[in-house]
Amino acid sequence: MKKMILLVAAVLIVIALVYANHRLRGSPRKLNWSFAPPAALQVEAQKPTRRPITHVVTAPGTIQPVVEVEISSQVVGRVLKLPVKEGDAVKKGALLAQLDAADYEARVRSAEARVQRLKAAIRQVSADLEKAERDDKRYKNLIASDAASIDERENVATILSRLQAARDMAQQESIEAQGALDAAQEDLRRTSIISPIDGVVAQILAEEGEVLIPGTMNLPGAVFMVISDMARMEVKTQIDESDVVRVRPGQRAWIYLTTDDRTAIPGVVQRVTPKGVKQVEVTTFETRILVESADPRVRSGMTASVEIEVRRHENALAVPIQAIRHRKRKDLPAEAVNEGATEASTTSSAASPATAPAAPGRTRRSREPEAEYLKVVFVIKDGKAQARLVQTDISDESHVEITSGLGSDDQVIMGPYRVLDVLKHGQAVEATGATATRPAGS
């Protein structure tokens, strides 16, 4: 009998539930089959904070001197002496290498002799020319007194012209000989290779007894020594095209050596090349960062990473990065989506100049389909998690700036991560720990 009563009671309960479900069909409400409400999720919450946020662009690079000179010989010669070694500090004008100058000294002596010979030839022609000018003047007087014939006068005039031409030729040859002498003396001077800058001998690629040859830029074997100005160092890095639009000369930068990634060395952006280089489907732009600190750890050839401060907001409304979540549009209530879209539109309109002319036609953004995922934060309201659509701006390693969708008094759910990953709009939550919201007056 007892079993029959329990069976009838179970049937009646099922019938009642089916009837209730039928009555609620077409209604947005759903039948709750559970016998007790779900337990509130334990979350960590706190209010947004006002703090400075600095957005940085990070890139790897190589340290090198700002001024580095590759030394090559301008004449062919065997190295007789190398008075410096790698690591030596040298001053501008100091002797770096002495080449065998015997052949060039002989060329100078030969050129000097030719110059002196031509000078003597000019003196001889000048003397003959003076005599011819006197003869010409005398024959003019004789013709005037009918003491000489016209033919004799013309012969003297011809000799005078030939001597004038010989003198001019000798003078031009003298100029040519002097140029050859200057070139020979310059080649002789170049057998003594001197430092063009103050710096340090960074590399020597030749030894005494080897023959140096002159060469053009990038000719293998032409460079035999490298002089670097270690007083001014820079980091040469490549910035991705997506970040380079925010990088400008004069921006503050911080340099971290691979050997010590905790101590920052101050720097400043010197220049950004206007033309990019495409490598493996990515376009990068060479950027030079001047090292402002005379740190003894900084050496040429070291690898480093740089952080360039491209934007900084001193009083940003910020939340931890993990508080920003992405949820599908269909999983959010329509009122939250509409409210967030309206607020974002208002914020955008307020930020744009009132006098800016409207662009003709449709913008690219208006042609794009609505995003499937929306950026939200969850706040606690009436003991439940409420999704808020937010607009963000710059971020640093730990926090992100909120520009719309959140108030400074909202209790934002910050964690734990496993809860944030599955948290839904409308779920019951309870703040715990030091970040929990306390009742007024407590």
C-alpha positions as CSV (number, residue, x, y, z in Angstrom):
1,M,0.0,0.0,0.0
2,K,2.8,2.4,0.9
3,K,4.5,1.7,-2.5
4,M,1.3,2.5,-4.3
5,I,1.0,5.8,-2.5
6,L,4.6,6.8,-3.4
7,L,4.0,5.8,-7.0
8,V,0.8,7.9,-7.3
9,A,2.6,10.9,-5.7
10,A,5.5,10.6,-8.2
11,V,3.0,10.5,-11.1
12,L,1.1,13.5,-9.8
13,I,4.4,15.5,-9.5
14,V,5.4,14.7,-13.1
15,I,2.0,15.7,-14.3
16,A,2.2,19.0,-12.4
17,L,5.7,19.7,-13.9
18,V,4.5,18.9,-17.5
19,Y,1.5,21.2,-17.0
20,A,3.6,24.0,-15.7
21,N,6.1,23.6,-18.6
22,H,3.2,23.7,-21.1
23,R,1.8,26.9,-19.6
24,L,5.3,28.6,-19.8
25,R,5.9,27.6,-23.5
26,G,6.6,30.7,-25.6
27,S,7.6,32.6,-22.5
28,P,11.2,33.9,-22.1
29,R,11.2,32.2,-18.7
30,K,12.6,28.7,-18.3
31,L,11.4,26.1,-15.9
32,N,13.7,25.6,-13.0
33,W,14.0,21.9,-12.3
34,S,16.3,22.3,-9.4
35,F,15.1,22.1,-5.9
36,A,17.6,24.6,-4.4
37,P,19.3,27.8,-5.9
38,P,22.9,27.4,-7.0
39,A,25.6,28.5,-4.6
40,A,27.2,31.9,-5.2
41,L,30.6,31.9,-6.8
42,Q,33.4,33.2,-4.6
43,V,35.2,36.0,-6.5
44,E,37.8,38.7,-5.8
45,A,36.6,42.2,-6.5
46,Q,37.8,45.8,-6.2
47,K,37.2,49.2,-7.5
48,P,39.1,50.6,-10.5
49,T,42.1,52.7,-9.6
50,R,43.6,55.9,-10.8
51,R,47.2,55.4,-11.8
52,P,49.7,56.3,-14.5
53,I,49.9,53.9,-17.4
54,T,52.7,53.9,-19.9
55,H,52.4,52.0,-23.2
56,V,55.7,50.7,-24.5
57,V,56.9,49.2,-27.8
58,T,59.4,46.4,-27.2
59,A,62.0,45.1,-29.7
60,P,65.3,43.3,-29.7
61,G,68.4,45.0,-30.9
62,T,72.2,45.0,-31.0
63,I,74.5,47.5,-29.3
64,Q,77.0,49.3,-31.5
65,P,79.0,52.6,-31.5
66,V,77.4,55.6,-32.9
67,V,80.6,56.3,-34.8
68,E,82.6,53.3,-36.1
69,V,85.2,53.7,-38.9
70,E,86.6,50.9,-41.0
71,I,90.2,51.7,-41.9
72,S,91.6,50.6,-45.3
73,S,94.7,51.6,-47.1
74,Q,94.5,54.0,-50.0
75,V,97.7,52.8,-51.6
76,V,99.3,49.4,-52.2
77,G,102.0,48.6,-49.7
78,R,103.6,46.1,-47.3
79,V,103.0,46.7,-43.6
80,L,106.3,47.6,-41.9
81,K,104.9,48.5,-38.5
82,L,101.6,48.2,-36.5
83,P,102.2,50.3,-33.4
84,V,98.7,49.6,-31.9
85,K,96.9,46.5,-30.8
86,E,93.2,45.7,-30.2
87,G,91.7,47.5,-27.3
88,D,94.2,50.4,-27.4
89,A,92.8,53.9,-27.1
90,V,93.9,56.2,-29.9
91,K,93.6,59.9,-30.6
92,K,92.8,61.5,-33.9
93,G,96.0,61.7,-35.9
94,A,97.7,58.8,-34.2
95,L,99.7,56.4,-36.3
96,L,97.9,53.1,-36.9
97,A,100.1,51.5,-39.5
98,Q,103.3,52.3,-41.4
99,L,103.7,50.9,-45.0
100,D,106.8,50.4,-47.0
101,A,107.4,53.9,-48.6
102,A,110.6,53.2,-50.7
103,D,108.7,53.1,-54.0
104,Y,106.7,56.2,-53.2
105,E,109.8,58.2,-52.1
106,A,111.4,57.4,-55.5
107,R,108.3,58.6,-57.3
108,V,108.4,61.8,-55.3
109,R,112.1,62.4,-56.2
110,S,111.4,61.7,-59.9
111,A,108.5,64.2,-59.9
112,E,110.6,66.8,-58.1
113,A,113.3,66.4,-60.7
114,R,110.9,66.9,-63.6
115,V,109.5,70.0,-61.9
116,Q,113.0,71.5,-61.5
117,R,113.9,70.6,-65.1
118,L,110.8,72.4,-66.5
119,K,111.5,75.4,-64.4
120,A,115.0,75.6,-65.9
121,A,113.5,75.2,-69.4
122,I,111.1,78.0,-68.7
123,R,114.0,80.3,-67.6
124,Q,116.0,79.4,-70.8
125,V,113.0,80.1,-73.0
126,S,112.3,83.3,-71.1
127,A,115.9,84.5,-71.7
128,D,115.7,83.7,-75.5
129,L,112.3,85.4,-75.6
130,E,113.8,88.6,-74.0
131,K,116.5,88.7,-76.7
132,A,113.9,88.1,-79.5
133,E,111.9,91.0,-78.1
134,R,115.0,93.3,-78.2
135,D,115.8,92.2,-81.8
136,D,112.2,92.9,-82.9
137,K,112.3,96.3,-81.4
138,R,115.7,97.1,-83.0
139,Y,114.5,95.9,-86.5
140,K,111.4,98.2,-86.2
141,N,113.8,101.1,-85.8
142,L,116.0,100.0,-88.6
143,I,113.1,99.6,-91.0
144,A,111.9,103.1,-90.1
145,S,115.4,104.4,-91.2
146,D,115.5,102.1,-94.3
147,A,118.5,100.3,-92.8
148,A,116.9,96.8,-92.8
149,S,114.6,94.9,-95.1
150,I,111.0,93.8,-94.4
151,D,112.0,90.2,-94.8
152,E,114.5,90.4,-91.9
153,R,111.9,92.1,-89.7
154,E,109.4,89.3,-90.4
155,N,112.0,86.6,-89.6
156,V,112.6,88.2,-86.2
157,A,108.8,88.4,-85.6
158,T,108.5,84.7,-86.4
159,I,111.2,83.7,-84.0
160,L,109.5,85.9,-81.3
161,S,106.2,84.0,-81.8
162,R,107.8,80.6,-81.6
163,L,109.6,81.5,-78.4
164,Q,106.4,82.8,-76.8
165,A,104.6,79.5,-77.7
166,A,107.6,77.5,-76.3
167,R,107.3,79.4,-73.1
168,D,103.6,78.8,-72.8
169,M,104.1,75.1,-73.4
170,A,106.8,74.9,-70.8
171,Q,104.6,76.7,-68.3
172,Q,101.7,74.2,-68.9
173,E,104.1,71.2,-68.6
174,S,105.4,72.7,-65.4
175,I,101.8,72.8,-64.0
176,E,101.3,69.2,-65.0
177,A,104.6,68.2,-63.4
178,Q,103.6,70.0,-60.2
179,G,100.3,68.1,-60.1
180,A,102.2,64.8,-60.5
181,L,104.5,65.8,-57.7
182,D,101.5,66.6,-55.4
183,A,100.0,63.2,-56.2
184,A,103.3,61.5,-55.5
185,Q,103.7,63.3,-52.2
186,E,100.1,62.5,-51.3
187,D,100.7,58.8,-52.0
188,L,103.8,59.0,-49.9
189,R,101.8,60.6,-47.0
190,R,99.3,57.8,-47.3
191,T,101.9,55.2,-46.5
192,S,101.5,56.4,-42.9
193,I,97.9,55.5,-42.0
194,I,96.6,57.6,-39.1
195,S,93.4,57.5,-37.1
196,P,90.6,59.8,-38.3
197,I,88.8,59.9,-34.9
198,D,89.3,59.5,-31.2
199,G,88.4,56.0,-30.3
200,V,89.4,52.5,-29.5
201,V,91.0,49.9,-31.8
202,A,88.1,47.4,-32.0
203,Q,89.6,45.0,-34.5
204,I,92.8,44.4,-36.5
205,L,92.6,42.2,-39.6
206,A,96.3,42.5,-40.8
207,E,99.7,41.7,-39.5
208,E,103.2,43.1,-40.1
209,G,104.6,41.9,-43.4
210,E,101.2,41.6,-45.2
211,V,100.4,43.7,-48.2
212,L,97.5,46.0,-48.0
213,I,95.5,46.9,-51.1
214,P,93.1,49.8,-51.7
215,G,89.5,48.9,-52.2
216,T,86.0,50.3,-52.5
217,M,83.2,50.0,-49.9
218,N,82.4,46.4,-48.9
219,L,85.3,44.9,-50.9
220,P,86.4,41.8,-48.9
221,G,90.0,42.2,-47.6
222,A,90.1,46.0,-48.1
223,V,89.4,46.8,-44.4
224,F,92.3,45.9,-42.1
225,M,91.3,47.8,-38.9
226,V,88.2,49.1,-37.2
227,I,88.2,52.2,-34.9
228,S,85.1,52.7,-32.6
229,D,84.1,55.7,-30.5
230,M,83.1,53.9,-27.4
231,A,82.0,57.1,-25.7
232,R,78.8,57.2,-27.6
233,M,76.8,53.9,-28.0
234,E,73.5,53.1,-29.6
235,V,71.1,50.2,-30.0
236,K,70.1,49.3,-33.5
237,T,66.8,47.6,-33.6
238,Q,63.9,46.7,-36.0
239,I,60.4,47.9,-35.2
240,D,57.4,46.1,-36.6
241,E,55.2,48.2,-39.0
242,S,52.2,47.8,-36.6
243,D,54.2,49.7,-33.9
244,V,56.4,52.1,-35.8
245,V,53.6,54.6,-36.4
246,R,53.8,55.4,-32.7
247,V,57.6,55.7,-32.5
248,R,59.2,59.1,-32.9
249,P,62.6,60.7,-32.3
250,G,63.0,62.1,-28.8
251,Q,60.9,59.4,-27.0
252,R,62.2,57.9,-23.8
253,A,63.5,54.4,-24.0
254,W,64.9,51.8,-21.6
255,I,67.5,49.3,-22.6
256,Y,67.9,45.9,-21.0
257,L,71.1,43.9,-21.6
258,T,70.7,40.1,-22.1
259,T,73.3,39.6,-19.4
260,D,71.2,41.7,-16.9
261,D,67.5,42.0,-17.8
262,R,66.6,43.7,-14.5
263,T,68.6,46.8,-14.6
264,A,67.4,49.4,-17.1
265,I,69.8,51.7,-19.0
266,P,68.2,55.0,-20.1
267,G,68.1,55.8,-23.8
268,V,66.4,58.1,-26.3
269,V,65.1,57.4,-29.8
270,Q,67.5,59.1,-32.3
271,R,65.9,58.3,-35.6
272,V,63.5,56.0,-37.5
273,T,64.3,55.1,-41.1
274,P,61.5,56.2,-43.5
275,K,61.7,53.0,-45.6
276,G,61.0,49.6,-44.2
277,V,62.5,46.2,-45.0
278,K,60.4,43.2,-45.7
279,Q,61.5,40.0,-44.0
280,V,59.5,36.8,-44.0
281,E,56.2,38.6,-44.8
282,V,56.8,41.2,-42.0
283,T,57.9,44.7,-42.7
284,T,60.2,46.3,-40.1
285,F,61.8,49.7,-39.8
286,E,65.4,50.3,-38.5
287,T,65.4,52.4,-35.4
288,R,68.4,53.8,-33.5
289,I,68.3,54.4,-29.7
290,L,71.1,56.4,-28.2
291,V,72.5,55.0,-24.9
292,E,72.5,58.0,-22.5
293,S,74.3,56.4,-19.6
294,A,78.1,55.7,-19.7
295,D,77.6,52.2,-18.3
296,P,80.8,50.1,-18.3
297,R,78.7,47.0,-19.0
298,V,77.7,48.2,-22.4
299,R,79.9,46.8,-25.1
300,S,79.8,46.8,-28.9
301,G,78.1,43.7,-30.3
302,M,76.0,42.9,-27.2
303,T,72.3,41.9,-27.7
304,A,69.7,43.8,-25.8
305,S,66.0,44.5,-25.7
306,V,64.5,48.0,-25.7
307,E,61.2,49.4,-24.4
308,I,60.2,52.7,-26.0
309,E,57.6,54.8,-24.1
310,V,55.2,55.8,-26.9
311,R,52.3,57.0,-24.8
312,R,51.7,57.8,-21.1
313,H,48.5,58.7,-19.3
314,E,49.1,60.0,-15.8
315,N,45.6,59.6,-14.3
316,A,44.1,56.7,-16.1
317,L,41.1,54.7,-14.8
318,A,42.7,51.3,-14.8
319,V,41.8,47.7,-14.0
320,P,44.1,44.6,-14.1
321,I,44.5,43.1,-17.5
322,Q,43.0,39.8,-16.4
323,A,39.7,41.5,-15.6
324,I,39.1,42.2,-19.3
325,R,37.2,39.3,-20.8
326,H,35.8,38.5,-24.2
327,R,32.3,37.1,-24.6
328,K,30.2,36.1,-27.5
329,R,27.6,38.7,-28.5
330,K,24.8,36.1,-28.3
331,D,25.7,35.2,-24.7
332,L,25.2,38.8,-23.5
333,P,21.8,40.4,-22.7
334,A,20.6,42.8,-25.3
335,E,20.3,45.7,-22.9
336,A,24.0,45.4,-22.0
337,V,25.0,45.3,-25.7
338,N,22.9,48.3,-26.6
339,E,23.9,50.3,-23.6
340,G,27.6,49.6,-24.3
341,A,27.2,50.6,-28.0
342,T,25.5,53.8,-27.1
343,E,28.1,54.8,-24.5
344,A,31.0,54.0,-26.9
345,S,29.4,56.1,-29.6
346,T,28.9,59.0,-27.2
347,T,32.5,58.7,-26.1
348,S,33.8,58.6,-29.6
349,S,31.8,61.7,-30.6
350,A,33.0,63.6,-27.6
351,A,36.6,62.8,-28.4
352,S,36.4,63.9,-32.1
353,P,36.6,67.6,-33.1
354,A,33.1,69.1,-33.6
355,T,34.3,70.9,-36.7
356,A,35.7,67.8,-38.4
357,P,34.0,67.4,-41.8
358,A,32.2,64.1,-42.3
359,A,33.9,61.7,-44.7
360,P,32.0,61.1,-47.9
361,G,30.5,57.6,-48.3
362,R,30.6,54.7,-45.9
363,T,33.7,54.1,-43.7
364,R,35.4,50.8,-43.6
365,R,34.2,50.2,-40.1
366,S,30.6,50.6,-41.1
367,R,31.0,48.0,-43.8
368,E,32.5,45.4,-41.4
369,P,30.1,42.9,-39.9
370,E,29.4,43.1,-36.2
371,A,32.0,41.5,-34.0
372,E,31.2,38.1,-32.7
373,Y,33.2,38.7,-29.5
374,L,32.8,41.8,-27.3
375,K,35.1,43.1,-24.7
376,V,33.6,43.2,-21.2
377,V,34.3,43.4,-17.5
378,F,32.1,41.8,-14.8
379,V,30.9,44.0,-11.9
380,I,29.0,43.0,-8.8
381,K,25.5,44.4,-8.6
382,D,22.8,43.1,-6.2
383,G,24.9,40.0,-5.5
384,K,25.1,39.0,-9.2
385,A,27.7,39.3,-11.9
386,Q,26.8,42.0,-14.5
387,A,28.7,42.1,-17.8
388,R,29.7,45.7,-18.9
389,L,30.8,46.4,-22.4
390,V,34.0,48.6,-22.1
391,Q,36.3,50.6,-24.3
392,T,40.0,50.4,-23.5
393,D,43.0,52.5,-24.5
394,I,46.6,51.9,-23.6
395,S,48.0,49.2,-21.3
396,D,51.2,48.3,-19.5
397,E,52.4,44.9,-18.2
398,S,49.7,44.7,-15.5
399,H,46.9,47.2,-16.1
400,V,44.7,48.5,-18.9
401,E,43.0,51.9,-19.2
402,I,39.2,52.0,-19.3
403,T,37.8,54.9,-21.3
404,S,34.1,54.0,-21.2
405,G,31.6,51.5,-19.7
406,L,32.9,51.6,-16.1
407,G,32.6,53.9,-13.2
408,S,35.1,54.6,-10.5
409,D,32.8,53.1,-7.8
410,D,32.0,49.9,-9.6
411,Q,33.2,46.7,-7.9
412,V,35.0,44.9,-10.7
413,I,35.6,41.2,-10.5
414,M,39.3,40.6,-10.8
415,G,39.6,36.8,-10.2
416,P,40.2,34.1,-9.7
417,Y,41.1,33.3,-13.3
418,R,39.3,29.9,-13.3
419,V,36.1,31.7,-12.3
420,L,36.5,34.6,-14.8
421,D,37.0,32.1,-17.6
422,V,33.5,30.6,-17.1
423,L,31.6,33.5,-15.5
424,K,28.3,34.5,-17.1
425,H,26.0,37.5,-16.9
426,G,23.5,37.1,-14.0
427,Q,25.4,34.5,-12.0
428,A,25.3,34.8,-8.2
429,V,28.6,35.9,-6.8
430,E,30.1,36.8,-3.5
431,A,33.2,38.8,-3.0
432,T,35.7,37.4,-0.5
433,G,39.0,38.4,1.0
434,A,40.4,41.9,1.4
435,T,38.8,43.1,-1.8
436,A,35.2,42.2,-0.7
437,T,32.6,45.0,-0.6
438,R,31.8,45.9,3.0
439,P,28.4,47.1,4.1
440,A,28.0,50.8,4.7
441,G,28.8,51.8,8.3
442,S,30.7,48.6,9.1
